Amino acid sequence: MNTKQIQRFVVSYLESKNCQFIEKAPAGVTVKLSPDADRALSNRPYYWSFVDRTGTPPETMTYRWSFDNPAMSDRMNASPVSYVMTESGRIIQEDVYFGSRRLHQLFDVVQQDGRCVTLFEEPPRGRLDPLASQPYTAWLGANFKVGYECDMKREELYQWGISLATGVIDERFMDKLKDRRMTPRLPSNVHLLKNGFSLRKGMTQLEAALERKLRAADFSWAVEAEARRQDELERIRQYYVPMLEHMNHPDQREQKEAVTARFEQREAEIDWQYRPRVNVTVLNCGIFHLPGID
């Protein structure tokens, strides 16, 4: 990411959290965080637990984030955080650049906040009867990451959606959303159709459809991985089993126990490394309200 991309990302996040901008400049921003942003970014769990217990009006922190950074060599000896006292209070100054701790924190916060969203498609402007109401259907969209793992690894992404009105599954649902303008607010002159499926049932249907698709996949890689696992297990057995068979003297009891432990550990390591498995993870999901009856 270059400087302009980082600045757009940070400003977009602050605006989405309704933070109060004190100053905006090409080189950086000075902003007073909203309560939501302060909870996520200021690392003050004890303060916020006190606010929650007592109902005290919160006093959020103010940051000055600079995006027009010096060269990396100049930054190495500088403190990443400095403080300025003003009439309105203390301002914390930081450089925000690609690789900085603050930017990584923002990435993590946005990723966590964006795991579940509710969005509405914006209707075309000026084309609808202002007295008419357009029906919208709710879709449950989910990004599934499927990992095929053994001593090698391959990952696939499935971006599926299901209509909560009809149960229709679209295997290219996220592609459908790319060119649509979405908003978190319900547009005017729109009414939402009743869902025929609950969120739980919708996700169950998506998971069942994905499982059927995965069961029909080519698993020759798993057969080959299992063969390699057995070869590796046989190799270490040929090494350890004769060694253990010759440790029959009472004085070798502790040594035999130690060798047995190493043998079992190596078996467990090989099993973990080579055993074929399929892991499915839901990266994120959302409710997307789209025009029409689908």
Secondary structure, 3 states (H helix, E strand, C coil): CCHHHHHHHHHHHHHHCCCEEEEEECCEEEEECCHHHHHHHCCCHHHHHHHHHHCCCCCCCEEEEECCCCCHHHHCCCCCEEEEEECCEEEEEEECCCCCHHHHHHHHHHHHHCCEEEEEECCCCCCCCCCCCEEEEEEEEEEEEEEEECCCEEEEEEEEEEECCCCCEECCHHHHHCCCCEECCCCCCEEECCCCCCHHHHHHHHHHHHHHHHHCCCCHHHHHHHHHHHHHHHHHHHHHHHHHHCCCCHHHHHHHHHHHHHHHHHHHHHHHHHCCEEEEEEEEEEEEEEECCC
